[in-house]
Amino acid sequence: MARLFDITTTSDTASTAPAGTVRLVFTVTNTTQRPLRGSLRAKALDSGQAGWLKIEGEAERDFPPGGAHQVEVNAKVPAGTAASKFRVRLDTLSVANPDDDFTEGPAVSVT
């Protein structure tokens, strides 16, 4: 089955700022010739970091045929957290059929 969305990012690595913040930018493109409503989900691939992630703007967006949205995911690592790496990806699900029509984005490793 063809994917409904294509998800890309400019880098597969990122570093937190001294304040413990990091901004990740993804591009989500509707690969079909029909309009779609997509639900965006920032996913922590390592345990414990899900609460650190926030999608800027609306988590559900309308995608025209072939249309794209730039999606910013921000992470805020709590003060006092030991230095380590964690991985984040952006997934997009079709609102009409989320169980079958979804795309997992590329993982970004954050230091």
C-alpha positions as CSV (number, residue, x, y, z in Angstrom):
1,M,0.0,0.0,0.0
2,A,1.3,3.4,-0.9
3,R,2.0,5.9,1.8
4,L,-0.3,8.9,2.0
5,F,2.3,11.2,3.5
6,D,6.0,11.7,2.9
7,I,7.9,13.0,6.0
8,T,11.4,14.5,5.7
9,T,13.8,16.5,7.9
10,T,16.9,18.4,7.1
11,S,19.1,16.5,9.6
12,D,19.0,13.2,11.5
13,T,20.9,14.7,14.5
14,A,20.3,17.8,16.7
15,S,21.7,19.2,19.9
16,T,20.0,20.9,22.8
17,A,20.7,24.5,23.5
18,P,22.2,25.4,27.0
19,A,18.6,25.9,28.3
20,G,17.8,22.3,27.4
21,T,15.6,23.2,24.4
22,V,15.8,21.9,20.8
23,R,13.7,22.7,17.7
24,L,13.2,20.0,15.1
25,V,11.7,20.8,11.7
26,F,9.9,18.3,9.5
27,T,8.2,18.7,6.2
28,V,5.0,16.6,5.7
29,T,3.7,16.2,2.1
30,N,0.4,14.7,0.9
31,T,1.5,12.3,-1.8
32,T,-2.0,11.8,-3.1
33,Q,-4.1,13.7,-5.6
34,R,-6.9,14.2,-3.1
35,P,-7.2,16.4,-0.1
36,L,-6.4,14.8,3.3
37,R,-6.8,15.8,6.9
38,G,-3.7,14.6,8.8
39,S,-3.1,14.2,12.5
40,L,0.5,15.0,13.6
41,R,2.1,13.1,16.4
42,A,5.6,13.7,17.9
43,K,6.8,10.4,19.2
44,A,9.7,9.8,21.6
45,L,11.4,6.6,20.7
46,D,13.0,6.2,24.1
47,S,11.2,5.9,27.4
48,G,10.4,8.9,29.5
49,Q,10.8,11.7,26.9
50,A,7.2,11.9,25.6
51,G,6.3,14.7,28.0
52,W,9.3,16.8,26.6
53,L,7.8,17.1,23.1
54,K,5.4,19.6,21.7
55,I,4.1,20.3,18.2
56,E,3.9,24.0,17.4
57,G,0.6,25.0,15.9
58,E,-2.3,22.7,15.1
59,A,-1.8,19.0,15.6
60,E,-4.5,18.3,12.9
61,R,-4.0,20.0,9.5
62,D,-5.6,20.0,6.1
63,F,-3.3,18.9,3.2
64,P,-4.4,19.8,-0.3
65,P,-3.4,17.3,-3.1
66,G,0.4,17.3,-3.2
67,G,0.5,20.0,-0.5
68,A,3.0,20.2,2.3
69,H,3.3,21.7,5.8
70,Q,6.4,22.5,7.7
71,V,6.0,21.1,11.2
72,E,8.1,22.3,14.2
73,V,8.5,19.9,17.1
74,N,10.1,21.5,20.2
75,A,11.6,19.5,23.1
76,K,12.4,20.9,26.5
77,V,14.7,18.7,28.6
78,P,14.0,19.2,32.3
79,A,16.8,20.8,34.3
80,G,18.9,18.3,36.1
81,T,18.5,15.6,33.5
82,A,21.7,13.6,33.0
83,A,23.4,14.2,29.6
84,S,22.3,11.5,27.1
85,K,20.8,11.0,23.7
86,F,17.2,10.4,22.8
87,R,15.4,9.9,19.5
88,V,12.3,11.7,18.2
89,R,10.2,11.2,15.1
90,L,7.1,12.8,13.6
91,D,4.3,10.5,12.5
92,T,1.3,11.6,10.4
93,L,-2.0,9.7,10.5
94,S,-5.0,10.1,8.2
95,V,-7.9,11.4,10.3
96,A,-10.3,9.3,8.2
97,N,-8.5,6.0,8.7
98,P,-5.7,6.3,11.3
99,D,-5.3,2.6,11.9
100,D,-4.4,1.8,8.3
101,D,-3.3,5.1,6.8
102,F,-0.3,6.4,8.7
103,T,3.3,7.3,8.0
104,E,6.2,7.1,10.4
105,G,8.8,9.8,9.9
106,P,12.5,9.6,10.1
107,A,14.1,9.5,13.6
108,V,16.2,12.4,14.8
109,S,18.8,11.7,17.4
110,V,19.1,14.5,20.0
111,T,22.1,15.0,22.2
